[in-house]
Amino acid sequence: MRLAFYLIAAAMIVAALLLVLLPLIRHGRQQGKPRGVFALAMTVAFCLPLAAIGLYLAVGTPTVLDGVPKASTAMNIDQAVDELNAHLVQKPDDLQGWMLLGQTYSVMHRAADARHAYDEALRLDPDNGVAMVGWAEADSLLREDHRIEGRAQELLERAVKLDPQSQRGLWLLGISQFQHDDYAKAAATWRQLQPQLDPDSNVAKAVAEQIAVADARLNGAGKTAPETPAAQATQPSLQVQVALAPTLAGKLAAGDTLFVYARAENGPPMPLAVARMDATALPATVTLNDAMGMTPQLKLSSASRVFVGARISKSGQAIAQPGDLEGDAGVVDVNTHVPIKITIDKVHR
């Protein structure tokens, strides 16, 4: 019954998308926009509900995935992105094209490319709030400490001023203020976000918890009481053993950086815990815990299941770049006590 529910829901979403997208596509074709732009729009739109079903199937009934042409889907998206890029070379003033490209790169976790696309969008429309928020988010993902400051913070402030209903803008601005120890502003920003959320949703609960943390920091002058040994003992701690496949040993070079990380199974791409070390230390064993979280709420204990991966970065950046080496252990329970083994055996494309 659950699978049938998801399939029916997906069908309804697809029908709604058709009603919205097809008229837009016909209008765009009349204006001479290339086929690849619309292929990309349709692919991204339909991949979102289908990806949710795919995740359910992968966790619930793995056997149904036999024969699914994953590589073909990825290839089609890459081809559509290439065609959109070629179109933007010819028509660099196509604002909608740059916005679509930025959003697509964000979904693909290509933060550097996403930031560049949003830069171009802001060149054409300096008051585009969606582009401002997208640029700020991509910029934070490119930083090793994931801080939101400088131009990113300024853009978020402008975006929220232009659109006080920008949920993503309010959330990220609150994080930036919290990172800068401005707990009063962070709590006020997140309280502005609260009325827009379903009070029974997990998002609303997470925002409420974050406000409580900010208020506690404010009342405690930014200091929190040390955790008791009993509390520390209940925190999740994942031991990860990482090795490099012999076939890729020749690609390891001096100066390469190893990142071992865990991120929520369903949630933002920002790691809940991450360790960074010299890649020449491989094979290596690292322990991921709450101390390696980005914020008080984005930490290992905030999720029940996490995706655990490892990446050898050639650029030293945490975001994957073509040529990086990577591997993963898939999704595991955060209370796993046996060592998690990862073999880095793939080259990021």
C-alpha positions as CSV (number, residue, x, y, z in Angstrom):
1,M,0.0,0.0,0.0
2,R,2.8,2.4,0.8
3,L,4.4,1.9,-2.6
4,A,1.1,2.4,-4.3
5,F,0.6,5.6,-2.4
6,Y,4.0,6.9,-3.5
7,L,3.3,5.9,-7.1
8,I,-0.1,7.7,-7.1
9,A,1.5,10.8,-5.5
10,A,4.2,10.9,-8.1
11,A,1.7,10.5,-10.9
12,M,-0.3,13.5,-9.5
13,I,3.0,15.6,-9.3
14,V,3.9,14.7,-12.9
15,A,0.4,15.7,-14.1
16,A,0.7,19.0,-12.2
17,L,4.1,19.6,-13.7
18,L,2.9,19.0,-17.2
19,L,0.1,21.5,-16.7
20,V,2.6,24.2,-15.6
21,L,5.7,23.4,-17.7
22,L,4.2,22.5,-21.1
23,P,2.7,26.0,-21.7
24,L,6.0,27.6,-20.6
25,I,8.0,25.4,-22.9
26,R,5.7,26.1,-25.9
27,H,6.1,29.8,-25.2
28,G,9.9,29.5,-24.9
29,R,10.1,27.6,-28.2
30,Q,8.2,30.3,-29.9
31,Q,11.0,32.7,-28.7
32,G,13.7,30.5,-30.3
33,K,15.2,28.9,-27.1
34,P,17.1,25.7,-27.7
35,R,15.6,22.3,-27.1
36,G,18.3,21.4,-24.5
37,V,17.1,24.2,-22.2
38,F,13.6,22.7,-22.0
39,A,14.9,19.1,-21.8
40,L,17.0,20.1,-18.8
41,A,14.0,21.9,-17.2
42,M,11.8,18.8,-17.7
43,T,14.5,16.4,-16.5
44,V,15.2,18.4,-13.3
45,A,11.5,18.8,-12.6
46,F,10.6,15.1,-13.1
47,C,13.7,13.9,-11.3
48,L,12.6,15.4,-8.0
49,P,9.5,13.2,-7.5
50,L,11.1,10.2,-9.1
51,A,14.2,10.6,-6.9
52,A,12.0,10.3,-3.8
53,I,10.5,7.1,-5.1
54,G,13.9,5.8,-6.0
55,L,15.1,6.4,-2.5
56,Y,12.1,4.5,-1.1
57,L,12.7,1.6,-3.4
58,A,16.4,1.5,-2.7
59,V,15.8,1.3,1.0
60,G,12.6,-0.8,1.0
61,T,13.0,-3.2,-2.0
62,P,16.4,-3.1,-3.6
63,T,15.6,-5.8,-6.1
64,V,13.3,-3.5,-8.0
65,L,16.2,-1.4,-9.1
66,D,17.6,-4.1,-11.4
67,G,17.7,-2.8,-14.9
68,V,17.1,0.9,-14.0
69,P,19.2,2.9,-16.5
70,K,20.9,5.3,-14.0
71,A,23.9,6.0,-16.3
72,S,21.5,6.9,-19.1
73,T,19.7,9.5,-16.9
74,A,23.0,11.0,-15.7
75,M,24.2,11.2,-19.3
76,N,21.1,12.9,-20.5
77,I,21.3,15.5,-17.7
78,D,25.0,16.1,-18.6
79,Q,24.1,16.5,-22.2
80,A,21.4,19.0,-21.4
81,V,23.7,21.0,-19.2
82,D,26.3,21.1,-22.0
83,E,23.7,22.3,-24.4
84,L,22.5,25.0,-22.0
85,N,26.0,26.1,-21.5
86,A,26.5,26.3,-25.3
87,H,23.3,28.3,-25.5
88,L,24.5,30.8,-22.9
89,V,27.8,31.3,-24.7
90,Q,25.7,32.5,-27.7
91,K,23.2,34.4,-25.5
92,P,24.9,35.5,-22.3
93,D,22.0,37.8,-21.4
94,D,19.5,35.0,-21.0
95,L,18.6,35.5,-17.3
96,Q,16.3,32.4,-17.1
97,G,19.0,30.3,-18.6
98,W,21.5,31.3,-16.0
99,M,19.0,30.7,-13.2
100,L,18.1,27.3,-14.5
101,L,21.8,26.5,-14.8
102,G,22.5,27.6,-11.2
103,Q,19.6,25.6,-9.8
104,T,20.7,22.5,-11.7
105,Y,24.3,22.8,-10.6
106,S,23.1,23.2,-7.0
107,V,21.1,19.9,-7.3
108,M,24.2,18.3,-8.8
109,H,26.3,19.5,-5.8
110,R,28.6,21.5,-8.1
111,A,28.8,24.6,-5.9
112,A,31.6,26.4,-7.8
113,D,29.6,26.2,-11.1
114,A,26.4,27.1,-9.3
115,R,28.0,30.2,-7.8
116,H,29.3,31.3,-11.2
117,A,25.8,30.8,-12.8
118,Y,24.2,32.9,-10.0
119,D,26.9,35.5,-10.5
120,E,25.8,35.9,-14.1
121,A,22.2,36.0,-13.1
122,L,23.0,38.8,-10.7
123,R,24.9,40.7,-13.4
124,L,21.7,40.8,-15.4
125,D,19.3,41.3,-12.4
126,P,21.0,42.6,-9.3
127,D,17.8,42.5,-7.3
128,N,17.1,38.8,-8.0
129,G,16.5,37.4,-4.5
130,V,16.6,33.8,-5.6
131,A,20.0,34.3,-7.2
132,M,21.2,36.1,-4.1
133,V,20.3,33.2,-1.9
134,G,21.6,30.6,-4.3
135,W,25.0,32.5,-4.5
136,A,25.3,32.7,-0.8
137,E,24.5,29.0,-0.2
138,A,27.0,27.9,-2.9
139,D,29.7,30.2,-1.5
140,S,29.3,28.7,2.0
141,L,29.6,25.2,0.6
142,L,32.8,26.1,-1.1
143,R,34.4,27.1,2.2
144,E,36.0,24.5,4.4
145,D,34.4,26.1,7.5
146,H,31.0,26.6,5.7
147,R,30.8,30.1,7.2
148,I,28.4,32.7,5.6
149,E,30.1,36.0,5.6
150,G,31.2,38.9,3.5
151,R,29.3,39.2,0.2
152,A,27.3,36.1,1.0
153,Q,25.9,37.7,4.2
154,E,25.3,41.0,2.4
155,L,23.3,39.2,-0.4
156,L,21.2,37.3,2.1
157,E,20.4,40.5,4.0
158,R,19.3,42.2,0.7
159,A,17.3,39.1,-0.4
160,V,15.4,39.0,2.9
161,K,14.7,42.7,2.7
162,L,13.3,42.4,-0.8
163,D,11.4,39.3,0.0
164,P,10.6,38.8,3.8
165,Q,8.9,35.5,2.9
166,S,12.1,33.9,1.5
167,Q,12.3,30.8,3.7
168,R,15.7,29.7,2.4
169,G,17.0,33.2,2.8
170,L,15.8,33.6,6.3
171,W,17.2,30.2,7.3
172,L,20.7,30.9,5.9
173,L,20.8,34.4,7.2
174,G,20.0,33.1,10.7
175,I,22.8,30.6,10.4
176,S,25.2,33.4,9.4
177,Q,24.2,35.5,12.3
178,F,24.5,32.5,14.7
179,Q,28.0,31.8,13.3
180,H,29.0,35.4,14.1
181,D,27.7,35.0,17.7
182,D,24.9,37.4,17.1
183,Y,22.4,35.1,18.8
184,A,19.7,37.8,19.3
185,K,19.5,38.6,15.6
186,A,19.7,34.9,14.7
187,A,16.7,34.0,16.9
188,A,14.7,37.0,15.6
189,T,15.4,36.0,12.0
190,W,14.3,32.4,12.6
191,R,11.2,33.6,14.4
192,Q,10.3,35.6,11.2
193,L,10.5,32.2,9.4
194,Q,8.4,30.2,11.9
195,P,4.9,31.5,10.8
196,Q,5.6,30.3,7.2
197,L,6.1,26.7,8.3
198,D,3.7,23.8,9.2
199,P,4.0,23.7,13.0
200,D,3.9,19.9,12.9
201,S,6.7,19.5,10.3
202,N,10.2,18.4,11.1
203,V,11.5,21.7,9.6
204,A,9.4,23.7,12.1
205,K,10.7,21.6,14.9
206,A,14.3,22.1,13.8
207,V,13.8,25.9,13.6
208,A,12.3,25.9,17.1
209,E,15.2,24.0,18.4
210,Q,17.7,26.3,16.8
211,I,15.9,29.3,18.3
212,A,16.1,27.7,21.7
213,V,19.8,27.2,21.3
214,A,20.3,30.8,20.2
215,D,18.3,32.0,23.2
216,A,20.3,29.8,25.5
217,R,23.6,31.1,24.1
218,L,22.3,34.7,24.5
219,N,21.2,34.2,28.1
220,G,24.4,32.4,28.9
221,A,26.6,35.1,27.3
222,G,27.6,32.6,24.6
223,K,28.7,30.0,27.1
224,T,27.2,26.5,27.5
225,A,27.6,24.1,30.4
226,P,30.0,21.2,29.7
227,E,28.4,17.9,29.0
228,T,28.4,15.2,31.6
229,P,30.2,12.0,30.9
230,A,26.9,10.2,30.7
231,A,25.6,12.6,28.0
232,Q,28.8,12.3,26.0
233,A,28.5,8.5,26.2
234,T,25.1,8.6,24.5
235,Q,26.3,10.7,21.6
236,P,26.8,8.8,18.3
237,S,30.3,8.0,17.3
238,L,31.1,6.4,13.9
239,Q,34.5,4.7,13.4
240,V,35.3,4.8,9.7
241,Q,38.2,2.8,8.1
242,V,39.2,4.3,4.7
243,A,41.5,2.6,2.2
244,L,42.5,3.5,-1.4
245,A,41.8,0.9,-4.1
246,P,45.1,-0.3,-5.6
247,T,43.9,0.6,-9.1
248,L,43.8,4.3,-8.1
249,A,47.1,4.3,-6.1
250,G,48.9,5.9,-9.0
251,K,46.5,8.9,-8.9
252,L,47.4,9.9,-5.4
253,A,49.7,12.9,-5.3
254,A,51.5,15.0,-2.6
255,G,49.2,17.7,-1.3
256,D,46.0,15.8,-1.8
257,T,43.4,16.2,1.0
258,L,41.3,13.4,2.4
259,F,37.8,14.3,3.6
260,V,35.7,11.7,5.5
261,Y,32.2,12.9,6.2
262,A,28.6,12.0,7.2
263,R,25.5,13.8,5.9
264,A,21.8,13.3,6.6
265,E,20.1,10.7,4.5
266,N,17.4,13.2,3.7
267,G,18.5,16.8,4.2
268,P,20.9,19.5,3.2
269,P,24.2,18.6,1.6
270,M,26.1,20.3,4.5
271,P,28.0,17.6,6.5
272,L,26.8,16.7,9.9
273,A,30.4,15.6,10.7
274,V,33.6,15.9,8.7
275,A,37.3,15.0,9.2
276,R,40.1,16.5,7.1
277,M,43.6,15.1,6.8
278,D,46.5,14.5,4.5
279,A,45.6,11.9,2.0
280,T,49.0,10.3,2.1
281,A,48.0,9.0,5.6
282,L,45.9,6.3,3.9
283,P,44.9,3.8,4.9
284,A,43.4,5.6,7.9
285,T,40.8,5.3,10.6
286,V,38.8,8.3,11.7
287,T,36.0,8.8,14.2
288,L,33.1,11.1,13.4
289,N,31.1,12.6,16.2
290,D,29.1,15.7,17.3
291,A,32.2,17.7,17.9
292,M,32.7,17.8,14.1
293,G,29.3,19.4,13.3
294,M,28.8,22.7,11.5
295,T,26.3,24.2,13.9
296,P,24.6,23.0,17.1
297,Q,21.7,21.6,15.1
298,L,23.6,20.3,12.1
299,K,25.5,17.5,13.9
300,L,25.6,13.8,13.8
301,S,23.1,13.2,16.6
302,S,20.5,15.3,14.7
303,A,19.9,12.5,12.3
304,S,19.0,8.8,12.7
305,R,20.6,7.6,9.4
306,V,23.5,9.2,7.6
307,F,25.3,8.7,4.3
308,V,29.0,8.1,5.0
309,G,31.6,8.9,2.3
310,A,35.2,9.7,1.7
311,R,36.9,11.9,-0.9
312,I,40.4,12.7,-1.9
313,S,40.4,16.3,-3.1
314,K,42.9,17.5,-5.6
315,S,42.0,21.2,-4.9
316,G,41.8,21.0,-1.1
317,Q,38.1,22.0,-1.4
318,A,35.4,19.9,0.4
319,I,33.1,20.1,-2.6
320,A,33.7,17.4,-5.2
321,Q,35.5,18.5,-8.3
322,P,36.2,16.4,-11.5
323,G,39.2,14.2,-11.0
324,D,38.7,13.8,-7.2
325,L,38.8,10.2,-5.9
326,E,35.9,9.0,-3.9
327,G,34.1,6.1,-2.3
328,D,31.3,5.6,0.2
329,A,29.7,3.1,2.6
330,G,26.1,4.1,1.7
331,V,23.5,4.9,4.4
332,V,24.1,3.7,7.9
333,D,22.5,4.1,11.3
334,V,24.1,6.7,13.5
335,N,24.3,4.3,16.4
336,T,26.4,1.8,14.4
337,H,29.1,0.5,16.6
338,V,31.1,-1.7,14.2
339,P,33.8,-0.1,12.0
340,I,32.5,1.3,8.8
341,K,34.7,0.4,5.9
342,I,35.1,2.6,2.8
343,T,37.2,1.8,-0.3
344,I,38.0,4.9,-2.4
345,D,37.5,3.3,-5.9
346,K,35.9,5.9,-8.1
347,V,37.0,9.0,-10.0
348,H,34.5,11.9,-9.8
349,R,33.3,13.0,-13.2
